[in-house]
Amino acid sequence: YPSLIGPGKRYRVCTRKEAMKIVAFVRQHENVPTLIVHCEAGISRSAGVAAALARCINQDDFRFFNGTIHGSFSVPNMLVYKLVLEEWNRSA
């Protein structure tokens, strides 16, 4: 989802509608063996989406919450994480 808005490029929060789009996209591509999730900085929002999807698909999101993943620092955005989890469960 677009994270920057307006001329001053302010950050904005993820919405339920955006979580719905993320989940719909993933469900449409269930046969893809690898998903790549990214955002502008790759620290918070993408980690939140990836952690939620890991929990939904693999039942394991631990590596996203132990401080590093693949040698990079990440702190999952808990609002994004919560919204994606809720939408995944709602649309099951």
C-alpha positions in Angstrom: 0.0 0.0 0.0 1.3 3.5 -0.6 2.8 4.8 2.6 3.6 8.4 1.6 0.9 10.9 0.8 0.7 14.5 -0.1 3.3 17.1 -1.1 5.1 16.9 2.2 5.3 13.1 1.9 3.8 12.3 5.2 3.5 8.7 6.3 0.0 7.2 6.8 -1.2 4.0 8.5 -2.4 0.8 6.9 -6.2 0.4 6.6 -8.4 -2.6 6.8 -9.1 -2.2 3.0 -5.4 -2.4 2.3 -5.1 -5.5 4.5 -8.0 -7.0 2.4 -6.1 -6.3 -0.8 -2.9 -7.9 0.6 -4.8 -11.1 1.7 -6.7 -11.3 -1.6 -3.5 -11.0 -3.5 -1.8 -13.8 -1.5 -4.8 -16.1 -1.7 -4.9 -15.6 -5.5 -1.2 -16.7 -5.6 -1.4 -19.7 -3.2 0.7 -21.9 -5.6 3.7 -19.5 -5.6 6.5 -21.1 -3.6 8.0 -17.8 -2.4 6.5 -14.5 -1.6 8.6 -11.3 -1.4 7.2 -8.5 0.8 8.8 -5.1 0.7 8.2 -1.5 1.5 10.3 1.7 1.2 12.4 1.1 4.3 11.8 -2.6 4.8 11.9 -2.3 8.6 8.3 -2.1 9.9 5.4 -2.3 7.5 6.8 -5.1 5.3 7.9 -7.0 8.4 4.4 -6.7 9.8 2.9 -8.1 6.6 5.5 -10.8 6.3 5.1 -11.9 9.9 1.3 -12.1 9.7 1.5 -14.1 6.4 4.1 -16.4 7.9 1.8 -17.0 10.9 -1.2 -17.6 8.7 0.6 -19.8 6.1 3.3 -21.6 8.2 2.1 -21.0 11.7 5.5 -19.6 12.5 6.3 -15.9 12.9 9.0 -16.2 15.5 11.9 -15.1 13.3 10.2 -11.8 12.6 10.0 -11.0 16.3 13.4 -12.0 17.5 15.1 -8.8 16.2 16.6 -9.9 12.9 15.7 -11.8 9.7 18.3 -12.6 7.1 20.8 -10.3 8.8 18.6 -7.3 8.6 17.0 -5.4 11.5 13.2 -5.6 11.5 10.4 -4.5 13.9 7.0 -5.7 12.6 4.4 -3.0 12.6 1.8 -4.3 15.0 -1.1 -2.5 13.4 -0.3 -4.0 10.0 0.3 -7.4 11.6 -3.1 -7.3 13.4 -5.0 -6.1 10.3 -3.6 -8.8 8.0 -4.2 -11.5 10.6 -7.8 -10.4 11.1 -8.5 -10.2 7.4 -6.9 -13.6 6.8 -9.1 -15.2 9.5 -12.2 -13.3 8.3 -11.8 -14.4 4.7 -11.0 -18.0 5.5 
